[in-house]
Amino acid sequence: MAELEIHHDIEHHDNLGKTVGVLASLVAVLLAVVTIMSHRAHTEAVLLKADTNDKWSYYQSKRIKFHNLELGEDIMRALPSRTEAAEKSLARYAEEKKRYASESKKAEEDAKETGRESAGIETRALRYDFGEGLLEIGLVLTSLYFISRSKLFPVLGLTAAVLGAAVAVSGFLM
């Protein structure tokens, strides 16, 4: 019986394909890093918002105490005859009002500062989100090379990935 040999001399090496594969892998790693940074920033913003709410609650408690003292003063002053004890209470109320006014002012400043910090972190997180989206688009476009063998897709993918990385870095630098 005659032997039939089929030779496959076609050892096709797609060097561009290897380059695009490595590029897609690098974009995927960048995407993972930016995604983690985005999630961490969102978590930090949520925690700061909760802290801001706590600080506003503390402020409100100080203001309520202040207004209760004002009410006590009004009631004492409405009495037709005031005793020595009433005068001492009025003096004590005046001192406590000063303390609560000072404490509430500090609490208000703390709450505003924490709110500003939270807003800044949320802005950073949004930049990470936008960068993440562009990196995802870059990864998909780059991967389309393997289906179409069109060199346009890696170029578009790399462009989107570079833009995404730049936007994410701008969030990091905030």
ChimeraX attribute file (.defattr): number of C-alpha atoms within 10 A of each C-alpha:
attribute: neighborCount
match mode: 1-to-1
recipient: residues
	/A:1	3
	/A:2	4
	/A:3	5
	/A:4	6
	/A:5	6
	/A:6	6
	/A:7	6
	/A:8	6
	/A:9	6
	/A:10	6
	/A:11	6
	/A:12	6
	/A:13	8
	/A:14	9
	/A:15	9
	/A:16	13
	/A:17	16
	/A:18	11
	/A:19	12
	/A:20	23
	/A:21	17
	/A:22	12
	/A:23	19
	/A:24	22
	/A:25	15
	/A:26	14
	/A:27	24
	/A:28	18
	/A:29	13
	/A:30	21
	/A:31	24
	/A:32	15
	/A:33	14
	/A:34	26
	/A:35	20
	/A:36	14
	/A:37	20
	/A:38	24
	/A:39	14
	/A:40	13
	/A:41	21
	/A:42	21
	/A:43	15
	/A:44	16
	/A:45	23
	/A:46	15
	/A:47	13
	/A:48	20
	/A:49	20
	/A:50	15
	/A:51	17
	/A:52	22
	/A:53	15
	/A:54	13
	/A:55	20
	/A:56	20
	/A:57	15
	/A:58	17
	/A:59	22
	/A:60	15
	/A:61	15
	/A:62	22
	/A:63	18
	/A:64	14
	/A:65	16
	/A:66	21
	/A:67	15
	/A:68	14
	/A:69	19
	/A:70	16
	/A:71	12
	/A:72	15
	/A:73	18
	/A:74	12
	/A:75	10
	/A:76	17
	/A:77	14
	/A:78	10
	/A:79	10
	/A:80	6
	/A:81	8
	/A:82	11
	/A:83	10
	/A:84	8
	/A:85	9
	/A:86	15
	/A:87	14
	/A:88	11
	/A:89	15
	/A:90	19
	/A:91	13
	/A:92	12
	/A:93	18
	/A:94	16
	/A:95	12
	/A:96	15
	/A:97	20
	/A:98	12
	/A:99	14
	/A:100	21
	/A:101	18
	/A:102	13
	/A:103	16
	/A:104	22
	/A:105	15
	/A:106	13
	/A:107	20
	/A:108	20
	/A:109	15
	/A:110	17
	/A:111	22
	/A:112	15
	/A:113	13
	/A:114	20
	/A:115	21
	/A:116	15
	/A:117	16
	/A:118	23
	/A:119	15
	/A:120	15
	/A:121	22
	/A:122	22
	/A:123	17
	/A:124	25
	/A:125	26
	/A:126	18
	/A:127	23
	/A:128	30
	/A:129	23
	/A:130	20
	/A:131	29
	/A:132	26
	/A:133	18
	/A:134	24
	/A:135	31
	/A:136	21
	/A:137	19
	/A:138	28
	/A:139	26
	/A:140	19
	/A:141	22
	/A:142	28
	/A:143	21
	/A:144	18
	/A:145	20
	/A:146	15
	/A:147	7
	/A:148	10
	/A:149	13
	/A:150	12
	/A:151	15
	/A:152	14
	/A:153	21
	/A:154	27
	/A:155	16
	/A:156	17
	/A:157	27
	/A:158	22
	/A:159	18
	/A:160	23
	/A:161	30
	/A:162	17
	/A:163	17
	/A:164	28
	/A:165	22
	/A:166	16
	/A:167	22
	/A:168	29
	/A:169	16
	/A:170	14
	/A:171	23
	/A:172	15
	/A:173	8
	/A:174	10
